[in-house]
Amino acid sequence: MEQQKETLNSTARKESNMDKRSSNTNKWFLGLINVLSSCFERKPKEQFRTPRERRVMMEELSKMPDHSRFANTHVMVNKERVQNYLPQVVRNSLLDKTALEHAKKMSAKGKLIEHLDEKVKKTLTQDLGICSETIQVNVKCGSDLQDVHRLFVKRRHSRQKMLDSEIKLLGIGSDENSKGSVYVCHIYVKACMENEGS
């Protein structure tokens, strides 16, 4: 009887050790796959820039405010665009108001809402004289404005919207909820407006 117990215990220990080795092997293998995939990941081809283009870009960046101490979303967006040789975008008061209302709505519900309400879009198209297809929205949630901006830049889809060369106007709104989460909404408009600075 004792011998049978010892045999069972020994078998259980061997199986446990095999499971541990198998688990470690799996972790090592998954780690190797992640390393290899990052090595072979296709990176976007950098467009050739002349020394003059680089100089103009650096001069424009040097004139822009420093947002490291006081986060300014508009400045962060425009710096990202200038670094990618794109023109700065102008903020629009109506888009700002709409973005703020959307950010507050997300903050109150505690979740991201990727699209504007149809009524809101209709109001924007009428007041700005544009087609609804020209409106693009970026939304994210983070610990602060700089954290949200990093997320915008990191995610390919939101970064593409931010760096769209056809964007003319921008609206920004943010709201912090009781849990300390900051919800941010960017509204981009691609069409040329009759009153761009309104």
VEXVEXPA-894856 format. One record per residue (C-alpha): residue number from 1; x, y, z. Coordinates in steps of 0.2 Angstrom, whole numbers, always signed. Layout:
<atom><k>NUM</k><u>X</u><v>Y</v><w>Z</w></atom>
...
END
This chain:
<atom><k>1</k><u>+0</u><v>+0</v><w>+0</w></atom>
<atom><k>2</k><u>+14</u><v>+12</v><w>+5</w></atom>
<atom><k>3</k><u>+24</u><v>+7</v><w>-10</w></atom>
<atom><k>4</k><u>+8</u><v>+11</v><w>-22</w></atom>
<atom><k>5</k><u>+7</u><v>+29</v><w>-13</w></atom>
<atom><k>6</k><u>+25</u><v>+32</v><w>-16</w></atom>
<atom><k>7</k><u>+24</u><v>+27</v><w>-34</w></atom>
<atom><k>8</k><u>+9</u><v>+38</v><w>-37</w></atom>
<atom><k>9</k><u>+17</u><v>+53</v><w>-28</w></atom>
<atom><k>10</k><u>+33</u><v>+50</v><w>-38</w></atom>
<atom><k>11</k><u>+22</u><v>+50</v><w>-54</w></atom>
<atom><k>12</k><u>+13</u><v>+66</v><w>-49</w></atom>
<atom><k>13</k><u>+30</u><v>+75</v><w>-46</w></atom>
<atom><k>14</k><u>+37</u><v>+69</v><w>-63</w></atom>
<atom><k>15</k><u>+21</u><v>+76</v><w>-72</w></atom>
<atom><k>16</k><u>+22</u><v>+92</v><w>-62</w></atom>
<atom><k>17</k><u>+40</u><v>+95</v><w>-67</w></atom>
<atom><k>18</k><u>+36</u><v>+90</v><w>-85</w></atom>
<atom><k>19</k><u>+21</u><v>+103</v><w>-85</w></atom>
<atom><k>20</k><u>+33</u><v>+117</v><w>-78</w></atom>
<atom><k>21</k><u>+46</u><v>+113</v><w>-92</w></atom>
<atom><k>22</k><u>+33</u><v>+113</v><w>-105</w></atom>
<atom><k>23</k><u>+26</u><v>+130</v><w>-98</w></atom>
<atom><k>24</k><u>+44</u><v>+137</v><w>-98</w></atom>
<atom><k>25</k><u>+47</u><v>+131</v><w>-116</w></atom>
<atom><k>26</k><u>+31</u><v>+138</v><w>-122</w></atom>
<atom><k>27</k><u>+35</u><v>+155</v><w>-114</w></atom>
<atom><k>28</k><u>+52</u><v>+155</v><w>-122</w></atom>
<atom><k>29</k><u>+45</u><v>+150</v><w>-139</w></atom>
<atom><k>30</k><u>+32</u><v>+164</v><w>-138</w></atom>
<atom><k>31</k><u>+46</u><v>+177</v><w>-133</w></atom>
<atom><k>32</k><u>+56</u><v>+171</v><w>-148</w></atom>
<atom><k>33</k><u>+41</u><v>+173</v><w>-160</w></atom>
<atom><k>34</k><u>+38</u><v>+191</v><w>-153</w></atom>
<atom><k>35</k><u>+57</u><v>+196</v><w>-155</w></atom>
<atom><k>36</k><u>+57</u><v>+189</v><w>-173</w></atom>
<atom><k>37</k><u>+41</u><v>+197</v><w>-178</w></atom>
<atom><k>38</k><u>+47</u><v>+214</v><w>-172</w></atom>
<atom><k>39</k><u>+63</u><v>+212</v><w>-182</w></atom>
<atom><k>40</k><u>+54</u><v>+208</v><w>-198</w></atom>
<atom><k>41</k><u>+40</u><v>+220</v><w>-196</w></atom>
<atom><k>42</k><u>+38</u><v>+231</v><w>-211</w></atom>
<atom><k>43</k><u>+41</u><v>+249</v><w>-207</w></atom>
<atom><k>44</k><u>+35</u><v>+264</v><w>-217</w></atom>
<atom><k>45</k><u>+47</u><v>+270</v><w>-230</w></atom>
<atom><k>46</k><u>+54</u><v>+287</v><w>-226</w></atom>
<atom><k>47</k><u>+52</u><v>+299</v><w>-239</w></atom>
<atom><k>48</k><u>+68</u><v>+308</v><w>-245</w></atom>
<atom><k>49</k><u>+69</u><v>+326</v><w>-239</w></atom>
<atom><k>50</k><u>+81</u><v>+339</v><w>-245</w></atom>
<atom><k>51</k><u>+92</u><v>+349</v><w>-233</w></atom>
<atom><k>52</k><u>+81</u><v>+364</v><w>-236</w></atom>
<atom><k>53</k><u>+65</u><v>+355</v><w>-231</w></atom>
<atom><k>54</k><u>+73</u><v>+348</v><w>-215</w></atom>
<atom><k>55</k><u>+79</u><v>+366</v><w>-211</w></atom>
<atom><k>56</k><u>+62</u><v>+374</v><w>-214</w></atom>
<atom><k>57</k><u>+54</u><v>+360</v><w>-203</w></atom>
<atom><k>58</k><u>+67</u><v>+363</v><w>-189</w></atom>
<atom><k>59</k><u>+64</u><v>+382</v><w>-189</w></atom>
<atom><k>60</k><u>+46</u><v>+380</v><w>-188</w></atom>
<atom><k>61</k><u>+47</u><v>+368</v><w>-174</w></atom>
<atom><k>62</k><u>+59</u><v>+380</v><w>-164</w></atom>
<atom><k>63</k><u>+45</u><v>+393</v><w>-165</w></atom>
<atom><k>64</k><u>+32</u><v>+382</v><w>-158</w></atom>
<atom><k>65</k><u>+28</u><v>+383</v><w>-139</w></atom>
<atom><k>66</k><u>+35</u><v>+370</v><w>-127</w></atom>
<atom><k>67</k><u>+22</u><v>+358</v><w>-121</w></atom>
<atom><k>68</k><u>+33</u><v>+348</v><w>-109</w></atom>
<atom><k>69</k><u>+28</u><v>+358</v><w>-94</w></atom>
<atom><k>70</k><u>+10</u><v>+363</v><w>-99</w></atom>
<atom><k>71</k><u>+1</u><v>+350</v><w>-110</w></atom>
<atom><k>72</k><u>-7</u><v>+359</v><w>-125</w></atom>
<atom><k>73</k><u>-16</u><v>+347</v><w>-137</w></atom>
<atom><k>74</k><u>-16</u><v>+359</v><w>-151</w></atom>
<atom><k>75</k><u>+2</u><v>+362</v><w>-150</w></atom>
<atom><k>76</k><u>+6</u><v>+343</v><w>-149</w></atom>
<atom><k>77</k><u>-5</u><v>+339</v><w>-164</w></atom>
<atom><k>78</k><u>+4</u><v>+353</v><w>-175</w></atom>
<atom><k>79</k><u>+21</u><v>+348</v><w>-169</w></atom>
<atom><k>80</k><u>+17</u><v>+330</v><w>-175</w></atom>
<atom><k>81</k><u>+12</u><v>+337</v><w>-191</w></atom>
<atom><k>82</k><u>+27</u><v>+348</v><w>-194</w></atom>
<atom><k>83</k><u>+39</u><v>+334</v><w>-189</w></atom>
<atom><k>84</k><u>+31</u><v>+325</v><w>-204</w></atom>
<atom><k>85</k><u>+32</u><v>+340</v><w>-216</w></atom>
<atom><k>86</k><u>+14</u><v>+344</v><w>-215</w></atom>
<atom><k>87</k><u>+6</u><v>+361</v><w>-213</w></atom>
<atom><k>88</k><u>-1</u><v>+366</v><w>-196</w></atom>
<atom><k>89</k><u>-20</u><v>+365</v><w>-194</w></atom>
<atom><k>90</k><u>-31</u><v>+379</v><w>-187</w></atom>
<atom><k>91</k><u>-43</u><v>+377</v><w>-173</w></atom>
<atom><k>92</k><u>-62</u><v>+381</v><w>-176</w></atom>
<atom><k>93</k><u>-73</u><v>+387</v><w>-161</w></atom>
<atom><k>94</k><u>-88</u><v>+376</v><w>-167</w></atom>
<atom><k>95</k><u>-78</u><v>+361</v><w>-169</w></atom>
<atom><k>96</k><u>-70</u><v>+364</v><w>-152</w></atom>
<atom><k>97</k><u>-87</u><v>+366</v><w>-144</w></atom>
<atom><k>98</k><u>-93</u><v>+350</v><w>-152</w></atom>
<atom><k>99</k><u>-77</u><v>+340</v><w>-147</w></atom>
<atom><k>100</k><u>-79</u><v>+346</v><w>-129</w></atom>
<atom><k>101</k><u>-97</u><v>+340</v><w>-128</w></atom>
<atom><k>102</k><u>-92</u><v>+323</v><w>-136</w></atom>
<atom><k>103</k><u>-78</u><v>+322</v><w>-123</w></atom>
<atom><k>104</k><u>-90</u><v>+325</v><w>-109</w></atom>
<atom><k>105</k><u>-102</u><v>+312</v><w>-115</w></atom>
<atom><k>106</k><u>-89</u><v>+299</v><w>-116</w></atom>
<atom><k>107</k><u>-82</u><v>+304</v><w>-98</w></atom>
<atom><k>108</k><u>-100</u><v>+303</v><w>-91</w></atom>
<atom><k>109</k><u>-103</u><v>+286</v><w>-99</w></atom>
<atom><k>110</k><u>-85</u><v>+280</v><w>-95</w></atom>
<atom><k>111</k><u>-82</u><v>+273</v><w>-112</w></atom>
<atom><k>112</k><u>-75</u><v>+278</v><w>-129</w></atom>
<atom><k>113</k><u>-88</u><v>+283</v><w>-142</w></atom>
<atom><k>114</k><u>-80</u><v>+282</v><w>-159</w></atom>
<atom><k>115</k><u>-93</u><v>+292</v><w>-170</w></atom>
<atom><k>116</k><u>-102</u><v>+308</v><w>-168</w></atom>
<atom><k>117</k><u>-121</u><v>+308</v><w>-167</w></atom>
<atom><k>118</k><u>-130</u><v>+310</v><w>-184</w></atom>
<atom><k>119</k><u>-139</u><v>+326</v><w>-178</w></atom>
<atom><k>120</k><u>-122</u><v>+333</v><w>-173</w></atom>
<atom><k>121</k><u>-114</u><v>+329</v><w>-189</w></atom>
<atom><k>122</k><u>-129</u><v>+337</v><w>-198</w></atom>
<atom><k>123</k><u>-127</u><v>+353</v><w>-189</w></atom>
<atom><k>124</k><u>-108</u><v>+354</v><w>-193</w></atom>
<atom><k>125</k><u>-111</u><v>+351</v><w>-211</w></atom>
<atom><k>126</k><u>-124</u><v>+364</v><w>-212</w></atom>
<atom><k>127</k><u>-115</u><v>+377</v><w>-201</w></atom>
<atom><k>128</k><u>-98</u><v>+374</v><w>-210</w></atom>
<atom><k>129</k><u>-105</u><v>+371</v><w>-227</w></atom>
<atom><k>130</k><u>-96</u><v>+354</v><w>-229</w></atom>
<atom><k>131</k><u>-100</u><v>+336</v><w>-233</w></atom>
<atom><k>132</k><u>-102</u><v>+323</v><w>-219</w></atom>
<atom><k>133</k><u>-88</u><v>+312</v><w>-227</w></atom>
<atom><k>134</k><u>-75</u><v>+326</v><w>-224</w></atom>
<atom><k>135</k><u>-77</u><v>+324</v><w>-205</w></atom>
<atom><k>136</k><u>-66</u><v>+313</v><w>-196</w></atom>
<atom><k>137</k><u>-65</u><v>+309</v><w>-177</w></atom>
<atom><k>138</k><u>-51</u><v>+303</v><w>-165</w></atom>
<atom><k>139</k><u>-56</u><v>+298</v><w>-147</w></atom>
<atom><k>140</k><u>-45</u><v>+291</v><w>-134</w></atom>
<atom><k>141</k><u>-44</u><v>+289</v><w>-115</w></atom>
<atom><k>142</k><u>-28</u><v>+290</v><w>-104</w></atom>
<atom><k>143</k><u>-21</u><v>+297</v><w>-88</w></atom>
<atom><k>144</k><u>-18</u><v>+314</v><w>-94</w></atom>
<atom><k>145</k><u>-17</u><v>+324</v><w>-111</w></atom>
<atom><k>146</k><u>+1</u><v>+319</v><w>-115</w></atom>
<atom><k>147</k><u>-3</u><v>+301</v><w>-112</w></atom>
<atom><k>148</k><u>-18</u><v>+302</v><w>-124</w></atom>
<atom><k>149</k><u>-7</u><v>+310</v><w>-137</w></atom>
<atom><k>150</k><u>+5</u><v>+296</v><w>-136</w></atom>
<atom><k>151</k><u>-9</u><v>+284</v><w>-139</w></atom>
<atom><k>152</k><u>-15</u><v>+294</v><w>-154</w></atom>
<atom><k>153</k><u>+2</u><v>+293</v><w>-161</w></atom>
<atom><k>154</k><u>+5</u><v>+275</v><w>-157</w></atom>
<atom><k>155</k><u>-11</u><v>+268</v><w>-165</w></atom>
<atom><k>156</k><u>-9</u><v>+268</v><w>-184</w></atom>
<atom><k>157</k><u>-28</u><v>+272</v><w>-188</w></atom>
<atom><k>158</k><u>-28</u><v>+288</v><w>-176</w></atom>
<atom><k>159</k><u>-11</u><v>+293</v><w>-182</w></atom>
<atom><k>160</k><u>-16</u><v>+292</v><w>-200</w></atom>
<atom><k>161</k><u>-31</u><v>+304</v><w>-197</w></atom>
<atom><k>162</k><u>-20</u><v>+316</v><w>-187</w></atom>
<atom><k>163</k><u>-7</u><v>+316</v><w>-201</w></atom>
<atom><k>164</k><u>-19</u><v>+318</v><w>-216</w></atom>
<atom><k>165</k><u>-12</u><v>+331</v><w>-228</w></atom>
<atom><k>166</k><u>-30</u><v>+337</v><w>-233</w></atom>
<atom><k>167</k><u>-35</u><v>+342</v><w>-215</w></atom>
<atom><k>168</k><u>-39</u><v>+361</v><w>-214</w></atom>
<atom><k>169</k><u>-48</u><v>+363</v><w>-197</w></atom>
<atom><k>170</k><u>-47</u><v>+355</v><w>-180</w></atom>
<atom><k>171</k><u>-58</u><v>+354</v><w>-165</w></atom>
<atom><k>172</k><u>-52</u><v>+348</v><w>-148</w></atom>
<atom><k>173</k><u>-61</u><v>+344</v><w>-132</w></atom>
<atom><k>174</k><u>-56</u><v>+335</v><w>-116</w></atom>
<atom><k>175</k><u>-64</u><v>+330</v><w>-100</w></atom>
<atom><k>176</k><u>-58</u><v>+321</v><w>-84</w></atom>
<atom><k>177</k><u>-70</u><v>+310</v><w>-75</w></atom>
<atom><k>178</k><u>-71</u><v>+306</v><w>-56</w></atom>
<atom><k>179</k><u>-59</u><v>+291</v><w>-58</w></atom>
<atom><k>180</k><u>-45</u><v>+303</v><w>-65</w></atom>
<atom><k>181</k><u>-47</u><v>+296</v><w>-83</w></atom>
<atom><k>182</k><u>-45</u><v>+309</v><w>-96</w></atom>
<atom><k>183</k><u>-56</u><v>+308</v><w>-112</w></atom>
<atom><k>184</k><u>-51</u><v>+317</v><w>-127</w></atom>
<atom><k>185</k><u>-60</u><v>+320</v><w>-144</w></atom>
<atom><k>186</k><u>-52</u><v>+327</v><w>-160</w></atom>
<atom><k>187</k><u>-63</u><v>+332</v><w>-174</w></atom>
<atom><k>188</k><u>-54</u><v>+335</v><w>-191</w></atom>
<atom><k>189</k><u>-62</u><v>+343</v><w>-206</w></atom>
<atom><k>190</k><u>-54</u><v>+340</v><w>-223</w></atom>
<atom><k>191</k><u>-64</u><v>+352</v><w>-234</w></atom>
<atom><k>192</k><u>-59</u><v>+370</v><w>-236</w></atom>
<atom><k>193</k><u>-71</u><v>+381</v><w>-227</w></atom>
<atom><k>194</k><u>-78</u><v>+398</v><w>-231</w></atom>
<atom><k>195</k><u>-74</u><v>+404</v><w>-214</w></atom>
<atom><k>196</k><u>-59</u><v>+394</v><w>-208</w></atom>
<atom><k>197</k><u>-55</u><v>+405</v><w>-193</w></atom>
<atom><k>198</k><u>-72</u><v>+406</v><w>-186</w></atom>
END
